[in-house]
Amino acid sequence: MPDIITDSLKCGVVAGYLNMSLDLLTAQLTELEAQGLIESAANGLCLKDLPALEKLADGMA
């Protein structure tokens, strides 16, 4: 079952935590959605492929 990240934080706060602009955050989320790794959910963000997201994150470290 996919994991859900609730939308308790505003986008600007998340972008600030990640030290990126709101436009860049939007572009990155759009790319992850296009790859089938995430999708919008009624109550937040659905992580559809957590192992692939972890592998992607490991490659960015």
Secondary structure, DSSP 4 states (H G I P E B T S, - for coil): --EEEE--S-HHHHHHHTT--HHHHHHHHHHHHHTTSEEEETTEEEES-HHHHHHHHHHH-
